[in-house]
Amino acid sequence: MPSHMYPDDQDGRERGGHKLLLAVLIVVVVLVGGAYVGGAIAFGEYFYLPGTTLDGEDVSLEKVSDVAAKKSASYDGFETHVTGNGIDLTIKATDIDLGCDGNIYAQSALEQINQWAWPYEITQSRELTVESDPTFDRDKLVALIEPFVTKGEEAATNAGGTGISYDAERGVFTLADGVISKHINIDAVVDRITEGIAERQDTIKLGVECLDVGDSLDKALSTANSYVAATPKLTLSGTEIDLLTPEKVASWIKIGEDLSVTLDENAITEWCKGELSAATDTAGTERTYTRPDGKTFTVSDDMVAVYGRSSYGWIIDGTETAKQIIAALKSGEATTIEMPTIQTAAKINPGGQDWGDRYIDVNLSEQHATFFDGDTVIWEADITSGMPGQGTGGETPTGVWVVDSVKSAATDGDINLKGPVDPATGQPEWDSHVDFWVGFVGNGSSRNGNLIGFHNAPWQYNPFGGDTYLYDGSHGCVRLSYESGESLYNVVQKGDVVVVHK
C-alpha cells in the first residue's frame, strides 16, 4: 500500500532536526568556550606560553610555580668580593640573608602577557624581562661595613686627623693607609652593593661616589702637592741659598677636617724673619777673617745693646721675602726669588769676611788702625780708643761698620764734639773742637747721643797707642794725632768699611 505523509508529521520531524542541530551547536560552543577559558586560565595563572623566554632563559610551558621556586633559590651559594675605599670584604648570601621574591618575579613576567589572546599568542614568541631586586637584611650588611669606617677613623687620628700627611722620602703628600674608609657613605655603599648583587657581580668595586667627600680627597692632595711642587729657589745677590725645601713648604700647608687646603702665611713670615734671616743676615754676627798680612781675627758686636747692630752686612727683608714666597707657592709654578734686602754686603760669606778688600782694620788690643786696599796699606796709625769703665763714656764699639761722614774744619766749618747735657748746668759735659772727622757710627744710635768716629785730639798730650786708652781714653771715638787725622781724611771715602775688633 502506498504510504501517506501528513503535514503535521513532516513539521514535527523538521522541528526535531533543528533542535538536534542546535543542541550540537550548543555543545560545540560550550566545548570551544571551555577550552578558550581554560587556556586563558592556564596561561594566565599556571603556565607560560610556548615561545616564551624570561631574562634570556626559555620558560615555554614551564609552571609559574617552578620558575618562582627557581628564582627564589637563585642566590643560594652566591658570594661577592667588595673592594675599594679601604674596604676589602667577601660577602656570602648567608651573611646577609640574601635572596629574591620568586613569586613576585614569576607573576610580574606573567602579567606582561595578554592571557585572553592566547590562541593568537600561542603562535608567537616573546622575550620577557623583569626587574628583580635582591632582598637582604640591610642591618647585617651595614654591620659588615661599619668596622672599616671605624678603622679609617682610627687611622686618621693616628695620622693627624685627616690622614693626609707629607711623605718626605717621596716628596709628596699621601693618604695614610686605611684612612679613606673614614669618609665612606654607608648608604651609598649599600646601594652600590645592591646594584652589584642584582647584576650578580663576583667583584664589586667602590669608587668616589661612595664617599661623603666625593673627589675632595683628590683635590686636597692635588692642591697640597701643587704647593710643594712650586717650592721656589731663593738667591741672595745671585747666590743660591739652599734653605727652602719642599719639606719646609709642606710644614706650612694646613689641611682641615673639611679637606680645605691653606698656606700658613704667618708661619712663612715668621720663618723668613727668623730662621732664614738668622742664616743669611751677617750684620752684627761674629765673623772670622784673615788680613792681608796673614793675621786672623774674629769680630763681633759685643756692645750691640749700647750702640745697636753694626751697620755693615746682609740684612734681608723678611716680610717682603715672605710675600714673594707665598705668591710663588700659590702660582703653582717653581720660580727663583732674589730675596729683597734692607742692607747688603760685598760678598756672600756667612761667618767670614763679607766686606771687600778695601777696609780700615782697627785693633783695639794693639791700639793700632790699618787701612787696606787689597794687599796695599794706604794708611795706618796708632790710636787711642774708648776708655773702659767710664761712667759717662765707654769702649769703642766692636763690629763691622760703614763710614757715614767725612769732614774737615777747613772745608766744612767748625767741628765740635759735644757730650751729654749736664742737668745741673744745662750745658754739654764737653765741647771739643777737632779738625778732622770720619764718622762710622751715626744716626743717633750711639750711647749718650754721641756719634762714634775717627778724629784728631788737640787736647791729648799722652802718646797715641800703647796703654794710653786705659787711663786717658776717649768716650768711644778713635782718637788720632793731627797728622794721622789729616792723612786719613785725604784717603777715606764714605762707604768704606771699618772693622773694629780686639
C-alpha positions as CSV (number, residue, x, y, z in Angstrom):
1,M,0.0,0.0,0.0
2,P,1.2,3.5,-0.6
3,S,2.2,5.5,2.3
4,H,0.8,8.8,3.1
5,M,2.7,11.8,4.6
6,Y,0.6,14.1,6.6
7,P,1.7,17.7,7.0
8,D,1.8,17.7,10.8
9,D,4.1,14.7,10.9
10,Q,6.6,16.4,8.5
11,D,6.7,19.5,10.5
12,G,7.4,17.6,13.6
13,R,10.3,15.8,12.1
14,E,11.8,19.1,10.9
15,R,11.4,20.6,14.3
16,G,13.2,17.7,15.8
17,G,16.1,18.1,13.4
18,H,16.5,21.7,14.2
19,K,16.6,21.0,17.9
20,L,19.3,18.4,17.5
21,L,21.4,20.8,15.4
22,L,21.0,23.5,18.0
23,A,22.0,21.1,20.7
24,V,25.1,20.1,18.8
25,L,26.0,23.7,18.2
26,I,25.5,24.5,21.9
27,V,27.7,21.6,22.8
28,V,30.4,22.7,20.4
29,V,30.2,26.3,21.6
30,V,30.4,25.1,25.2
31,L,33.4,22.9,24.5
32,V,35.2,25.6,22.5
33,G,34.4,28.3,25.1
34,G,35.5,26.0,27.9
35,A,38.7,25.3,26.0
36,Y,39.3,29.0,25.5
37,V,38.6,29.9,29.1
38,G,40.6,27.0,30.3
39,G,43.5,28.1,28.1
40,A,43.2,31.7,29.4
41,I,43.3,30.4,33.0
42,A,46.1,28.1,32.3
43,F,48.3,30.7,30.6
44,G,47.3,33.4,32.9
45,E,48.0,31.7,36.2
46,Y,49.9,28.4,35.9
47,F,51.9,28.1,32.7
48,Y,54.0,30.3,30.4
49,L,53.0,30.3,26.7
50,P,55.1,28.4,24.2
51,G,57.9,30.5,22.7
52,T,58.5,32.5,25.9
53,T,61.9,33.5,27.2
54,L,62.3,35.2,30.6
55,D,65.5,37.2,31.1
56,G,67.2,35.2,28.4
57,E,66.0,31.8,29.7
58,D,63.4,29.6,27.8
59,V,60.4,29.1,30.1
60,S,58.0,27.7,27.4
61,L,55.1,25.8,29.0
62,E,57.0,25.9,32.4
63,K,55.0,26.1,35.5
64,V,54.9,29.6,37.1
65,S,55.4,28.0,40.5
66,D,58.6,26.2,39.2
67,V,60.0,29.4,37.8
68,A,59.2,31.2,41.1
69,A,60.9,28.5,43.1
70,K,63.9,28.6,40.9
71,K,64.2,32.3,41.2
72,S,63.8,32.2,45.0
73,A,66.7,29.8,45.2
74,S,68.9,31.7,42.6
75,Y,71.1,33.4,45.3
76,D,71.8,30.2,47.2
77,G,75.6,29.9,47.4
78,F,76.2,33.3,45.9
79,E,79.2,35.4,47.2
80,T,80.9,38.6,46.0
81,H,84.1,40.4,46.8
82,V,83.7,44.1,47.7
83,T,86.9,46.3,47.3
84,G,87.8,50.0,47.2
85,N,87.9,53.0,49.5
86,G,89.7,50.9,52.1
87,I,87.1,48.1,52.1
88,D,88.2,44.5,51.4
89,L,85.2,42.3,52.2
90,T,83.8,39.0,50.9
91,I,80.0,38.8,51.4
92,K,78.2,35.4,51.3
93,A,74.5,35.1,50.7
94,T,74.1,33.6,54.2
95,D,75.9,36.6,55.8
96,I,73.0,39.0,54.9
97,D,70.1,36.6,54.3
98,L,70.3,37.3,50.6
99,G,67.5,36.1,48.5
100,C,64.8,37.1,46.0
101,D,61.0,37.0,46.0
102,G,60.4,34.4,43.3
103,N,56.6,34.7,43.3
104,I,56.6,38.4,42.6
105,Y,59.2,37.8,39.9
106,A,57.3,35.0,38.2
107,Q,53.9,36.8,38.4
108,S,55.4,40.0,37.1
109,A,56.5,38.1,34.0
110,L,53.1,36.5,33.6
111,E,51.4,39.9,33.7
112,Q,53.2,41.0,30.6
113,I,51.2,38.5,28.5
114,N,47.5,39.0,27.5
115,Q,46.1,35.7,28.7
116,W,42.9,36.2,26.8
117,A,44.7,36.4,23.5
118,W,46.4,33.1,24.0
119,P,45.0,31.5,20.8
120,Y,46.9,34.1,18.9
121,E,49.9,34.4,21.3
122,I,50.4,30.7,21.2
123,T,51.6,31.1,17.6
124,Q,54.0,33.9,18.5
125,S,57.3,34.2,20.5
126,R,58.1,36.7,23.2
127,E,61.1,37.8,25.3
128,L,60.2,39.0,28.8
129,T,62.4,40.9,31.3
130,V,61.6,41.6,34.9
131,E,63.4,43.9,37.4
132,S,64.1,41.7,40.3
133,D,65.9,43.4,43.2
134,P,67.5,41.1,45.6
135,T,66.3,41.0,49.2
136,F,68.6,41.0,52.2
137,D,68.9,42.1,55.8
138,R,70.2,45.7,55.5
139,D,71.3,45.8,59.1
140,K,73.5,42.8,58.7
141,L,75.1,44.4,55.6
142,V,75.7,47.7,57.5
143,A,77.3,45.7,60.3
144,L,79.8,44.3,57.9
145,I,80.8,47.7,56.6
146,E,80.9,49.7,59.8
147,P,84.2,48.2,61.1
148,F,86.0,49.6,58.1
149,V,84.7,53.1,58.9
150,T,85.9,52.7,62.5
151,K,89.3,51.6,61.3
152,G,89.5,54.6,59.0
153,E,88.7,57.0,61.8
154,E,91.4,55.4,64.0
155,A,93.9,55.6,61.2
156,A,93.1,59.2,60.6
157,T,93.5,60.0,64.2
158,N,96.9,58.3,64.2
159,A,97.9,60.3,61.1
160,G,96.9,63.7,62.3
161,G,93.2,63.9,61.8
162,T,92.7,64.0,58.0
163,G,95.1,61.1,57.3
164,I,96.8,63.2,54.6
165,S,100.5,63.7,55.5
166,Y,103.8,64.5,53.8
167,D,106.0,61.7,52.8
168,A,109.5,63.2,52.9
169,E,111.1,60.2,51.2
170,R,108.8,60.6,48.2
171,G,108.4,64.3,48.4
172,V,104.6,64.3,48.2
173,F,101.5,64.4,50.3
174,T,99.8,61.0,50.5
175,L,96.8,59.5,52.2
176,A,97.7,57.1,55.0
177,D,96.7,53.5,54.6
178,G,93.2,52.8,55.7
179,V,92.2,56.4,56.2
180,I,90.0,56.7,53.2
181,S,87.4,54.4,54.7
182,K,86.7,57.1,57.3
183,H,84.9,59.0,54.6
184,I,82.6,56.2,53.5
185,N,79.0,57.0,52.9
186,I,77.3,53.8,54.2
187,D,74.0,54.4,52.3
188,A,75.9,54.8,49.1
189,V,77.9,51.6,49.7
190,V,74.8,49.7,50.4
191,D,73.3,51.0,47.1
192,R,76.4,50.0,45.2
193,I,76.5,46.5,46.7
194,T,72.8,46.1,46.0
195,E,73.4,47.0,42.3
196,G,76.3,44.6,42.1
197,I,74.4,41.8,43.6
198,A,71.5,42.4,41.3
199,E,73.9,42.1,38.4
200,R,75.5,39.0,40.1
201,Q,78.9,40.6,40.0
202,D,81.5,38.4,41.7
203,T,83.6,41.6,42.3
204,I,82.1,44.9,43.3
205,K,84.4,47.9,43.2
206,L,83.6,51.1,45.2
207,G,84.5,54.4,43.8
208,V,84.5,58.1,44.9
209,E,80.7,58.0,44.5
210,C,80.6,56.0,47.8
211,L,82.5,58.7,49.8
212,D,81.0,61.6,51.7
213,V,83.7,63.8,50.4
214,G,83.3,62.9,46.8
215,D,86.5,63.9,44.9
216,S,87.6,66.3,47.7
217,L,90.3,64.0,48.8
218,D,91.9,64.0,45.4
219,K,91.5,67.8,45.2
220,A,93.1,68.2,48.6
221,L,96.1,66.0,47.7
222,S,96.4,67.8,44.3
223,T,96.4,71.2,45.9
224,A,98.8,70.4,48.6
225,N,101.2,68.7,46.2
226,S,101.0,71.7,43.8
227,Y,102.3,73.9,46.6
228,V,105.2,71.5,47.3
229,A,106.0,71.3,43.6
230,A,106.1,75.1,43.4
231,T,108.9,75.4,46.1
232,P,110.9,78.4,44.9
233,K,114.7,78.7,44.7
234,L,116.0,81.5,46.9
235,T,119.0,83.6,45.9
236,L,120.9,86.4,47.6
237,S,122.9,88.6,45.2
238,G,122.6,85.8,42.7
239,T,123.9,83.1,45.0
240,E,121.5,80.2,45.8
241,I,120.6,79.9,49.5
242,D,119.7,76.3,49.9
243,L,117.3,76.6,52.9
244,L,113.8,76.5,51.5
245,T,113.0,72.8,50.9
246,P,109.8,71.0,49.8
247,E,109.6,69.6,53.3
248,K,109.7,73.1,54.8
249,V,106.9,74.1,52.4
250,A,104.9,71.0,53.4
251,S,105.1,72.2,57.1
252,W,103.3,75.4,56.1
253,I,100.4,73.5,54.4
254,K,97.3,73.1,56.6
255,I,94.6,70.6,55.7
256,G,91.3,71.0,57.6
257,E,88.9,68.3,58.6
258,D,86.7,69.6,55.7
259,L,89.7,68.9,53.4
260,S,90.3,72.6,52.7
261,V,94.0,73.3,51.9
262,T,95.6,76.6,53.0
263,L,99.0,78.1,53.5
264,D,100.0,79.2,56.9
265,E,101.1,82.7,55.9
266,N,102.0,83.7,59.4
267,A,104.4,80.7,59.7
268,I,106.0,81.6,56.4
269,T,106.6,85.2,57.6
270,E,107.9,84.0,60.9
271,W,110.4,81.7,59.2
272,C,111.6,84.4,56.9
273,K,112.1,86.8,59.7
274,G,113.5,84.2,62.0
275,E,115.3,81.1,60.6
276,L,116.0,82.4,57.2
277,S,117.2,85.8,58.4
278,A,119.4,84.1,61.1
279,A,121.0,82.0,58.4
280,T,121.6,84.8,55.8
281,D,121.9,88.0,57.8
282,T,125.5,88.9,58.7
283,A,125.2,92.4,60.2
284,G,126.1,92.1,63.8
285,T,127.2,88.5,63.6
286,E,130.5,87.0,64.6
287,R,132.9,86.8,61.6
288,T,136.4,85.4,61.3
289,Y,138.7,86.8,58.7
290,T,142.4,86.9,57.7
291,R,144.1,90.2,56.9
292,P,146.5,90.6,54.0
293,D,149.4,90.5,56.5
294,G,148.3,86.9,57.4
295,K,146.8,87.6,60.8
296,T,143.4,86.2,61.6
297,F,140.9,87.8,63.8
298,T,137.3,87.4,64.9
299,V,135.0,90.4,65.0
300,S,131.6,90.6,66.8
301,D,129.1,93.1,68.1
302,D,129.9,92.8,71.8
303,M,128.3,96.1,72.6
304,V,125.2,95.8,70.4
305,A,122.9,96.6,73.4
306,V,124.6,100.0,73.7
307,Y,125.4,101.1,70.1
308,G,122.9,99.0,68.2
309,R,123.7,96.4,65.5
310,S,126.8,97.2,63.4
311,S,126.0,98.9,60.1
312,Y,127.6,96.6,57.6
313,G,126.4,93.2,56.5
314,W,123.5,91.4,54.9
315,I,120.0,92.0,56.3
316,I,117.2,90.5,54.2
317,D,113.7,92.0,54.2
318,G,111.9,89.0,55.8
319,T,108.4,90.4,55.4
320,E,108.8,91.1,51.7
321,T,110.5,87.8,51.1
322,A,107.6,86.0,52.8
323,K,105.1,87.8,50.5
324,Q,107.1,86.7,47.4
325,I,107.3,83.1,48.7
326,I,103.6,83.0,49.3
327,A,102.8,84.4,45.8
328,A,105.2,81.9,44.2
329,L,103.6,78.9,46.0
330,K,100.1,80.0,45.0
331,S,101.2,80.3,41.4
332,G,101.8,76.6,41.3
333,E,105.0,77.1,39.3
334,A,108.5,76.8,40.6
335,T,110.4,80.1,40.3
336,T,113.5,81.8,41.6
337,I,113.2,84.6,44.1
338,E,116.0,87.1,44.6
339,M,115.5,88.0,48.2
340,P,114.9,91.7,48.8
341,T,117.3,93.3,51.3
342,I,117.4,96.1,53.8
343,Q,121.2,96.1,53.9
344,T,123.8,94.5,51.7
345,A,127.4,93.4,51.7
346,A,130.1,92.8,49.1
347,K,130.2,89.0,49.4
348,I,128.1,86.1,50.4
349,N,130.3,84.6,53.2
350,P,128.4,83.8,56.4
351,G,130.7,83.6,59.3
352,G,133.6,85.1,57.3
353,Q,134.6,88.3,55.6
354,D,131.7,89.6,53.7
355,W,133.2,93.0,53.1
356,G,135.5,93.9,50.2
357,D,139.3,94.2,50.1
358,R,139.2,97.9,51.0
359,Y,138.7,98.5,54.7
360,I,140.1,100.1,57.8
361,D,141.1,97.5,60.4
362,V,141.0,98.8,64.0
363,N,142.7,96.6,66.5
364,L,141.7,97.7,70.0
365,S,144.1,95.3,71.7
366,E,147.1,96.7,69.8
367,Q,145.7,100.3,69.7
368,H,146.5,100.5,66.0
369,A,144.5,101.1,62.8
370,T,145.4,99.9,59.3
371,F,143.7,100.9,56.1
372,F,144.0,98.1,53.5
373,D,143.2,98.5,49.8
374,G,143.8,94.9,48.6
375,D,147.2,93.9,49.7
376,T,148.4,97.5,50.0
377,V,148.4,99.5,53.2
378,I,147.3,103.0,52.2
379,W,147.2,104.4,55.8
380,E,148.0,103.3,59.3
381,A,148.3,105.0,62.7
382,D,148.5,104.4,66.4
383,I,145.2,105.3,68.1
384,T,143.6,106.0,71.4
385,S,140.2,104.3,71.7
386,G,137.5,104.4,74.3
387,M,138.5,104.0,77.9
388,P,136.8,101.0,79.7
389,G,134.7,101.6,82.7
390,Q,133.9,105.3,82.3
391,G,130.7,106.4,83.9
392,T,129.7,108.7,81.0
393,G,131.7,107.2,78.2
394,G,132.7,103.7,77.1
395,E,134.6,101.4,75.0
396,T,134.8,101.8,71.2
397,P,132.1,99.5,69.8
398,T,133.4,96.4,68.0
399,G,131.8,95.3,64.8
400,V,131.8,96.0,61.1
401,W,130.7,99.5,60.3
402,V,130.5,101.8,57.4
403,V,132.0,105.4,57.2
404,D,128.9,107.6,57.0
405,S,130.5,111.1,57.5
406,V,133.8,112.7,56.3
407,K,134.5,116.3,57.3
408,S,137.3,118.8,57.9
409,A,137.1,122.1,59.7
410,A,138.9,123.8,56.8
411,T,136.2,122.9,54.2
412,D,133.1,122.2,56.3
413,G,133.4,124.7,59.1
414,D,133.8,124.2,62.9
415,I,133.5,120.6,64.1
416,N,132.7,120.4,67.7
417,L,132.2,117.1,69.6
418,K,129.7,117.6,72.4
419,G,129.0,115.4,75.4
420,P,125.6,114.7,77.1
421,V,123.9,117.7,78.6
422,D,124.5,118.1,82.4
423,P,121.1,118.6,84.0
424,A,122.6,120.9,86.6
425,T,124.0,123.4,84.1
426,G,122.0,122.7,81.0
427,Q,125.3,122.6,79.1
428,P,127.1,119.6,77.4
429,E,129.7,118.0,79.6
430,W,132.3,118.6,77.0
431,D,132.5,120.7,73.8
432,S,135.7,119.9,72.0
433,H,136.8,121.3,68.6
434,V,138.5,118.9,66.2
435,D,139.9,119.5,62.7
436,F,139.0,116.1,61.1
437,W,136.1,113.8,61.5
438,V,135.5,110.4,59.9
439,G,132.3,109.0,61.5
440,F,131.3,105.3,61.3
441,V,128.6,105.0,64.0
442,G,125.8,107.5,63.4
443,N,122.1,108.1,63.0
444,G,121.8,108.8,66.7
445,S,122.2,105.2,67.7
446,S,125.3,105.7,69.8
447,R,125.4,105.9,73.5
448,N,124.6,109.2,75.2
449,G,123.6,110.5,71.8
450,N,127.3,110.7,70.7
451,L,128.5,109.7,67.3
452,I,131.5,107.5,67.0
453,G,134.3,108.2,64.6
454,F,138.0,108.9,63.9
455,H,139.1,112.4,64.9
456,N,142.2,114.3,65.9
457,A,142.5,115.2,69.6
458,P,144.4,118.5,70.2
459,W,143.9,118.1,73.9
460,Q,145.7,114.8,74.2
461,Y,149.3,115.1,75.3
462,N,149.9,111.5,76.1
463,P,151.2,109.3,73.3
464,F,148.8,107.5,70.9
465,G,148.9,103.7,71.0
466,G,150.1,101.6,73.9
467,D,148.0,101.6,77.0
468,T,147.0,105.3,77.0
469,Y,143.4,104.3,76.4
470,L,143.3,102.6,79.8
471,Y,143.7,105.9,81.7
472,D,143.2,108.6,79.1
473,G,140.9,107.0,76.7
474,S,138.0,108.5,74.7
475,H,134.3,108.3,75.2
476,G,134.1,105.8,72.4
477,C,135.7,107.5,69.4
478,V,139.1,106.7,67.9
479,R,141.5,109.5,68.6
480,L,144.4,110.3,66.2
481,S,147.2,112.8,66.0
482,Y,146.6,115.8,63.8
483,E,148.9,114.3,61.1
484,S,147.2,110.9,61.2
485,G,143.7,112.5,61.1
486,E,144.7,114.6,58.1
487,S,146.2,111.8,56.1
488,L,143.1,109.6,56.9
489,Y,140.8,112.4,55.7
490,N,142.7,112.5,52.4
491,V,142.3,108.8,51.6
492,V,139.0,107.8,53.2
493,Q,135.6,107.8,51.4
494,K,132.0,107.5,52.5
495,G,131.0,103.8,52.3
496,D,134.5,102.5,53.3
497,V,134.2,99.6,55.8
498,V,135.6,99.9,59.3
499,V,136.3,96.6,61.2
500,V,136.7,97.2,64.9
501,H,138.0,94.2,66.9
502,K,140.0,93.1,69.9
